Amino acid sequence: MASTQRFSGYPLPKEGPKTPYTPTVDKNPVLRGWSLVIGAKLINYSSTIAQATWTNAKFGCVKDIPELHQYDWRLQPIVTPLVPDGVVQSKAEITPQLYERQPDNLAGRFYSAADYHELFKSGKLTPLDVAKALLPIISRGQNPPAKYESAFAVTKEDLVLAAAKKSTERYAAGQPLGVLDGVPIGVKDDTDVEGYISHMGQRFDPSNSFFKPSTRTIWPIAQLEAAGAIVISKLVMHELGSDVSGCNPHWGTPVNWNNPAYYPGGSSSGGGSALSAGLVPISIGTDAGGSIRIPVSFCGAYGLKPTLHRVHTMKSSICVIGPMAATANDLAIAYRIMAAPNPEDPIQGSFALSIPPNPATKKTIGIYQDWFNQSSPDVLNVTRKAISYFTDKLGYEVVDITIPYLEEAQYGHSAWALTEGVDLQRSRVRDPAKALSNLNHCNQLLMAIGACSSGVDMIKYGQLRGLLMEHLAFLFKKYPDLLIVTPTVPEAGWKIHPGDQAYGFSDGNATIRYMMYIWLANSTGCPAVSAPVGYVDAEVGEGKLPVGLMAMGEWGAEEQLLAWAKDAETYLNTAYEGGRFRPKDWADIVEIAKGSK
């Protein structure tokens, strides 16, 4: 970012202590089937067992760090880029290059918003044609079930068709609202859209007043709808967003169409699934611990976790709303529209627009080698080839960096996320004593463990967050416009275990590993983006496994990250051997719509 940018809440740039990164082996019990059912009941029955499980998960290790008393608590990592004096804040521009279509002969080509926009303008298709083509293949309640319904929680046909009809009329009158007009999108089932219930991945309980249709659409989704986008459905998610596999026994687990023998990732699992199948060019997710970036990594798409509160001020110090997309351009389009300043939100509305980087600006990638190298050999092979392209062809410089207390801070982030989850779940029920009764067994277990974190633990987590933020500020000052790059996930995929669909499962060891890189952006409030950079062969099933590369930037650096994602897309499409992979069961919505006319 430009050195003249002013901030509110920016940390003191201060190098943290030198600590080695030597991750230890986690020894959390893996529970499936009846062992999960019994384990959940025992932990909820006995606070002693719950506390012992919390301790075994290493959630208490942070308070043993001796330096922490020197740091202020950062219970909310809010860092706000400020609007310059005398400047009237406006919406970000959808620039002409974002209207550009990819070449028709591009390997593994996915449809983009620009493709739909051109088809609608030419009259070859209408938004109503596309909506009518989508509804039969995604809507639940049919016999036999719709092929792609696993990604979609609830689809309201009347609302979809009404919106598509209005968009069709605008195109007929030669007055489309822009590139998103008539484009189908999906929205995660924890995000309020007028007329839809936000189930949070839970089983519908008609006796609970929480399960009622929303009366107002949340700001970033309202901005997308105002630009003409059509919410085609609410998307299935991992219950409560509490884990990153995407397994959901109540709603069913969305299919990863790259290879159905593997999980789609979570918790924005339906968004990743819908993108991998080509059903929508844009999905909207939330991300408190990789819940946007892990699904797009597993499903071969693009995802942006914005700066904390950049798009919408949430009741969380770690969770954000952000876009997932089939192309880098669509990721940028969705972000720019979603991030419009909200005059009714004093925090979000005070953010200055993120500025695209000057092409002449020095491009720097920071890599913590000991951390980076924890990935599996096949992931390292794919990601290092991509980084070589960035340095050899695009002029990026790689610098070695270190970050203190990564292992301890990850445990602190996990405990913090569970504690927030407990509080949020208690707020959704009439009787807080029965807050866990409607949850699946793995969440009954996780929430009981999360409730064990004490006030002292939360303060220590906040102090460690302050240490990390100061160290990151030091790195961003030492290397202006630095992007900290890692694999998005250290493994290329997460194999589905037979029988998990019945009860779910609890595997804290795998969860901690899969979240190895993504948690840092959530804990510190920094923005981060994931882009696919290659594939590896799968151990089981049919199809390849995508590999994501992630960049994390300074607070407010979303446009710099989007430019980096565009560079990554160029690598995948033009330099990676074989180019982009498109799943065997990818749905050609355009041809389906043309055939239905």
Residue pairs with C-beta under 8 A, 6 or more apart in sequence:
1 81
1 355
1 480
1 481
1 553
1 554
1 556
1 557
1 560
2 355
3 480
5 81
5 82
5 352
5 556
6 81
6 82
6 84
7 79
7 80
7 81
7 82
7 555
7 556
8 78
8 79
8 80
8 82
8 350
9 78
9 79
9 80
10 79
10 473
10 555
11 74
11 79
11 466
11 469
11 470
11 472
11 473
12 470
12 473
13 470
13 473
13 474
13 476
13 477
14 470
14 471
14 473
14 474
15 471
15 474
16 403
16 404
16 405
16 467
16 468
16 470
16 471
16 474
17 67
17 404
17 405
18 402
18 404
19 404
19 405
20 370
21 368
21 370
21 371
21 402
21 406
21 407
22 407
23 374
23 407
24 407
26 57
26 58
26 508
26 509
26 512
26 513
27 56
27 509
28 53
28 56
28 57
28 506
28 507
28 508
28 509
28 512
29 39
29 506
30 505
30 506
30 507
30 509
30 510
31 39
31 40
31 442
31 445
31 505
31 506
31 507
32 497
32 499
32 500
32 503
32 505
32 506
33 499
33 502
33 503
36 441
36 442
36 445
36 503
36 504
36 505
36 506
37 441
37 503
39 441
39 445
39 506
40 441
40 442
40 444
40 445
40 448
41 444
42 49
43 49
43 50
43 53
43 444
43 445
43 448
43 449
44 50
44 436
44 444
44 445
44 448
47 452
50 448
50 449
50 451
50 452
51 452
53 449
54 60
54 415
54 449
54 452
54 453
57 411
57 414
57 415
57 449
57 508
58 411
59 411
59 412
59 414
59 415
59 449
59 452
59 453
59 457
60 457
61 408
61 411
62 68
62 408
62 409
62 411
62 412
62 457
62 460
62 461
62 464
63 456
63 457
63 460
65 405
65 408
65 460
65 464
67 467
68 460
68 463
68 464
68 467
69 463
71 463
71 464
71 466
71 467
71 470
72 463
72 466
73 459
73 462
73 463
73 466
74 462
74 463
74 465
74 466
74 469
75 317
75 458
75 462
76 308
76 317
77 308
77 317
77 465
77 469
77 523
77 524
77 525
78 308
78 309
78 347
78 525
79 307
79 308
79 469
79 525
79 555
79 556
80 309
80 347
80 350
80 351
80 555
80 556
81 307
81 351
81 352
81 354
81 555
81 556
82 350
82 352
83 89
83 350
83 351
83 352
84 352
89 341
89 349
89 352
89 353
90 341
90 353
91 336
91 337
91 340
91 341
92 336
92 337
92 339
92 340
92 353
92 354
93 336
94 178
94 179
94 333
94 336
94 337
97 329
98 114
98 179
98 329
98 332
98 333
99 114
99 117
99 179
100 114
100 329
101 112
101 114
101 115
101 118
102 109
102 112
102 327
102 573
103 109
106 573
106 579
106 580
107 573
107 578
107 579
107 580
108 579
108 580
108 581
108 582
109 580
109 582
110 275
110 278
110 281
110 326
110 327
110 580
110 582
110 586
111 278
111 281
111 326
111 589
111 590
112 281
112 326
112 327
112 329
112 330
113 179
113 180
113 183
113 281
113 282
113 329
113 330
113 333
114 179
114 329
115 281
115 590
116 125
116 127
116 130
116 182
116 183
116 281
117 176
117 179
117 180
117 181
117 182
117 183
119 125
119 590
120 126
120 127
120 167
120 168
120 171
120 176
120 181
120 182
121 171
121 176
123 171
124 594
125 590
125 593
125 594
125 597
126 164
126 167
126 168
126 171
126 172
126 182
127 163
127 164
127 167
127 168
127 171
127 181
127 182
127 183
127 230
128 161
128 164
128 165
128 167
128 168
129 593
129 594
129 596
129 597
130 164
130 182
130 184
130 589
130 590
130 593
131 160
131 161
131 163
131 164
131 184
131 230
131 232
132 161
132 164
132 593
132 596
133 589
133 592
133 593
133 596
134 184
134 232
134 279
134 589
135 155
135 157
135 160
135 161
135 232
136 142
136 146
137 146
137 147
137 148
137 149
137 279
137 587
137 592
138 146
138 148
138 149
138 151
138 152
138 155
138 232
138 233
138 279
139 146
139 149
139 152
139 155
139 157
139 233
140 146
140 149
140 152
140 153
140 154
140 155
142 149
147 585
148 255
148 273
148 274
148 277
148 279
148 587
150 236
150 252
150 253
150 254
150 255
150 270
150 273
151 186
151 235
151 236
151 254
151 255
151 269
151 270
151 271
151 273
151 274
151 277
151 279
152 186
152 232
152 233
152 234
152 235
152 236
152 270
152 274
153 189
153 199
153 233
153 234
153 235
153 236
153 237
153 251
153 270
154 189
154 196
154 197
154 199
154 233
154 234
155 232
155 233
155 234
156 195
156 196
156 233
159 195
159 231
160 230
160 231
160 232
160 233
163 225
163 230
163 231
164 182
164 230
167 176
167 181
167 182
167 228
167 230
168 182
170 176
170 177
170 181
170 182
170 228
171 181
171 182
176 182
176 228
177 226
177 227
177 228
178 227
178 228
179 333
180 224
180 227
180 228
180 229
180 333
180 334
180 337
181 227
181 228
181 229
182 228
182 230
183 228
183 229
183 230
183 281
183 282
184 229
184 230
184 232
184 279
184 280
184 281
185 224
185 229
185 230
185 231
185 232
185 280
185 281
185 282
185 283
185 284
185 334
186 231
186 232
186 233
186 234
186 235
186 270
186 271
186 274
186 279
186 280
186 282
186 283
186 284
187 193
187 221
187 231
187 233
187 234
187 235
187 283
187 284
188 234
188 235
188 237
188 268
188 270
188 271
188 283
188 284
188 285
188 286
189 198
189 199
189 200
189 201
189 234
189 235
189 236
189 237
189 270
190 198
190 200
190 201
190 237
190 241
190 286
191 198
191 218
191 221
191 284
191 286
191 321
192 198
192 214
192 216
192 217
192 218
192 221
193 214
193 217
193 218
193 221
193 231
193 234
194 213
194 214
194 215
194 216
194 217
195 213
195 214
196 213
196 214
196 234
197 204
197 211
197 212
197 213
197 214
197 234
198 214
198 234
199 211
199 234
199 251
200 237
200 239
200 240
200 241
200 428
201 236
201 237
201 238
201 239
201 240
201 241
201 248
201 250
201 251
201 267
202 239
202 240
202 250
202 438
202 439
203 250
203 438
204 211
205 211
205 438
208 428
208 429
208 430
208 438
209 430
210 428
210 429
217 225
218 312
218 321
219 311
219 312
219 342
219 344
219 345
219 348
220 284
220 311
220 312
220 321
220 338
220 339
221 231
221 284
221 338
223 337
223 338
223 340
224 231
224 282
224 284
224 334
224 337
224 338
225 231
227 337
229 282
232 280
235 254
235 268
235 269
235 270
235 271
235 274
235 283
235 285
236 248
236 251
236 252
236 254
236 269
236 270
236 273
237 246
237 248
237 266
237 267
237 268
237 269
237 270
238 244
238 245
238 246
238 247
238 248
238 266
238 267
238 269
238 291
239 248
239 250
239 439
239 440
239 443
239 504
240 267
240 421
240 424
240 425
240 439
240 443
240 447
241 266
241 267
241 286
241 288
241 291
241 319
241 421
242 267
242 417
242 418
242 421
242 442
242 443
242 446
242 447
243 266
243 267
243 442
243 446
243 511
244 265
244 266
244 267
244 289
244 290
244 291
244 294
244 511
244 514
244 515
245 263
245 265
245 266
245 269
245 494
245 505
245 510
245 511
245 514
246 253
246 254
246 263
246 264
246 265
246 266
246 267
246 269
246 272
246 273
246 295
247 253
247 263
247 266
247 496
247 500
247 501
247 504
247 505
248 254
248 269
248 440
248 504
249 440
249 501
249 502
249 503
249 504
250 440
252 501
253 263
253 264
253 269
253 496
253 501
254 264
254 269
254 270
254 272
254 273
254 274
255 264
255 273
255 277
256 262
256 263
256 264
256 265
256 272
256 273
256 276
256 298
256 299
256 493
257 273
257 276
257 277
257 299
257 543
257 583
257 584
257 585
257 586
258 276
258 298
258 299
258 300
258 543
258 544
258 545
258 546
258 581
258 583
259 493
259 538
259 541
259 542
259 543
259 544
259 545
260 541
260 542
260 543
261 495
261 496
261 538
261 540
261 541
261 542
262 298
262 493
262 494
262 495
262 496
262 538
262 540
262 541
262 545
263 269
263 298
263 493
263 494
263 495
263 496
264 270
264 272
264 273
264 276
264 295
264 298
264 299
265 272
265 294
265 295
265 296
265 297
265 298
265 299
265 489
265 494
266 291
266 294
266 295
267 285
267 286
267 291
267 295
268 283
268 285
268 286
268 287
268 291
268 292
268 295
268 324
269 295
270 283
271 283
271 284
271 285
271 292
271 295
271 324
272 283
272 295
272 296
272 298
272 299
272 301
272 324
273 295
273 299
274 280
274 283
275 281
275 283
275 296
275 299
275 300
275 301
275 324
275 325
275 326
276 299
276 300
276 301
276 583
276 586
277 583
277 585
277 586
277 587
278 326
278 582
278 586
278 587
278 588
278 589
279 587
279 589
280 326
281 325
281 326
281 327
281 330
282 323
282 324
282 325
282 326
282 330
282 333
282 334
283 323
283 324
283 325
284 321
284 322
284 323
284 324
284 334
284 338
285 291
285 292
285 295
285 303
285 321
285 322
285 323
285 324
286 292
286 314
286 319
286 320
286 321
286 322
287 293
287 303
287 305
287 319
287 320
287 322
287 522
288 316
288 318
288 319
288 320
288 417
288 420
288 522
289 318
289 413
289 414
289 417
289 515
289 518
289 519
289 522
290 488
290 489
290 514
290 515
290 518
290 519
290 522
292 303
292 304
292 305
292 322
292 323
292 324
292 530
293 303
293 305
293 488
293 518
293 528
293 529
293 530
293 548
293 550
294 488
294 489
294 514
294 515
294 518
295 301
295 303
295 324
296 302
296 303
296 324
296 488
296 530
296 532
296 548
297 303
297 488
297 489
297 530
297 532
297 546
297 547
297 548
297 550
298 489
298 493
298 494
298 545
298 546
298 548
299 546
300 532
300 535
300 546
300 580
300 581
301 324
301 325
301 326
301 532
302 324
302 325
302 326
302 327
302 328
302 330
302 331
302 529
302 530
302 531
302 532
302 565
302 569
303 322
303 323
303 324
303 325
303 331
303 529
303 530
304 322
304 323
304 324
304 331
304 335
304 527
304 528
304 529
304 558
304 561
304 562
304 565
305 320
305 322
305 518
305 521
305 522
305 527
305 528
305 529
306 320
306 321
306 322
306 335
306 339
306 527
306 558
307 320
307 351
307 525
307 526
307 527
307 555
307 556
307 557
307 558
308 317
308 318
308 320
308 525
309 320
309 347
309 348
309 351
310 320
310 339
310 348
310 351
310 354
310 527
310 556
310 558
311 320
311 321
311 322
311 335
311 338
311 339
311 348
312 320
312 321
312 342
312 345
312 348
313 345
313 347
313 348
314 320
314 321
315 424
316 420
317 416
317 420
317 525
318 413
318 416
318 417
318 420
318 522
318 523
319 420
319 522
320 522
321 338
322 335
322 338
323 330
323 331
323 334
323 335
323 338
324 331
325 331
325 334
327 569
328 531
328 562
328 565
328 566
328 568
328 569
329 566
331 529
331 562
331 565
332 559
332 562
332 566
335 558
335 562
339 351
339 353
339 354
339 558
341 348
341 349
341 350
341 351
342 348
342 349
343 349
351 556
352 556
354 556
354 557
354 558
354 559
354 560
355 559
356 559
356 560
356 562
356 563
357 481
357 559
357 560
357 563
361 481
362 397
362 480
362 481
363 390
363 394
363 395
363 396
363 397
363 481
363 483
364 396
364 397
364 398
364 399
364 479
364 480
364 481
364 482
364 483
365 387
365 390
365 391
365 396
365 397
365 398
365 399
365 482
365 483
365 484
365 485
365 551
366 398
366 399
366 400
366 401
366 475
366 479
366 482
366 483
366 484
366 485
367 387
367 398
367 399
367 400
367 401
367 484
367 485
367 486
368 400
368 401
368 402
368 403
368 406
368 484
368 486
369 400
370 402
371 403
371 406
371 486
371 516
371 517
372 380
372 485
372 486
372 487
373 380
374 490
374 516
375 383
375 487
375 490
375 491
376 490
376 491
376 492
378 492
378 536
378 547
379 487
379 489
379 490
379 491
379 492
379 536
379 547
380 487
381 536
382 492
382 533
382 534
382 535
382 536
382 547
383 487
383 533
383 534
383 547
383 549
385 533
385 534
385 576
386 533
386 534
386 549
386 568
386 571
386 576
387 396
387 398
387 485
387 549
389 571
389 575
390 396
390 567
390 571
391 397
391 398
393 571
393 575
394 567
399 479
399 482
401 475
401 479
401 482
401 484
403 468
403 471
403 472
403 520
404 467
404 468
404 471
405 464
405 467
405 468
406 520
408 464
409 464
409 465
409 468
409 519
409 520
409 523
410 512
410 515
410 516
410 519
410 520
411 512
412 460
412 461
412 464
412 465
412 523
413 461
413 519
413 522
413 523
414 511
414 512
414 515
414 519
415 450
415 453
415 457
415 461
416 453
416 458
416 461
416 523
417 450
417 522
418 446
418 447
418 449
418 450
418 453
419 450
419 451
419 453
419 458
421 446
421 447
421 450
422 435
422 447
422 450
422 451
425 435
425 436
425 439
425 447
426 432
426 435
428 435
429 435
429 437
429 438
435 447
436 443
436 444
436 447
436 448
439 447
440 503
440 504
441 503
441 504
442 503
442 504
442 505
442 506
445 506
446 506
465 523
465 524
468 520
468 523
468 524
469 524
469 525
472 524
472 526
472 554
475 482
475 484
476 482
476 554
481 554
481 557
481 560
482 553
482 554
483 551
483 552
483 553
483 560
483 561
483 564
484 520
484 551
484 552
484 553
485 549
485 550
485 551
485 552
486 517
486 549
486 550
486 552
487 517
487 547
487 548
487 549
487 550
488 517
488 518
488 530
488 547
488 548
488 549
488 550
489 514
489 516
489 517
489 518
489 548
490 513
490 514
490 516
490 517
491 513
491 514
492 535
492 536
492 538
492 545
492 546
492 547
493 538
493 545
494 510
494 514
495 539
495 540
497 505
517 550
518 528
518 550
520 526
520 552
521 527
521 528
521 552
525 555
526 552
526 553
526 554
526 555
527 552
527 553
527 555
527 556
527 557
527 558
527 561
528 550
528 551
528 552
528 553
528 561
529 550
529 551
529 561
529 562
529 564
529 565
530 548
530 549
530 550
531 548
531 549
531 550
531 564
531 565
531 568
531 569
531 572
532 546
532 547
532 548
532 549
532 568
532 572
532 580
533 547
533 548
533 549
533 568
533 571
533 572
533 576
534 546
534 547
534 572
534 576
535 544
535 545
535 546
535 547
535 581
536 544
536 545
536 547
537 544
537 545
538 544
538 545
542 584
543 583
543 584
544 581
546 581
549 568
551 561
551 564
551 565
553 560
553 561
554 560
572 579
572 580
573 579
573 580
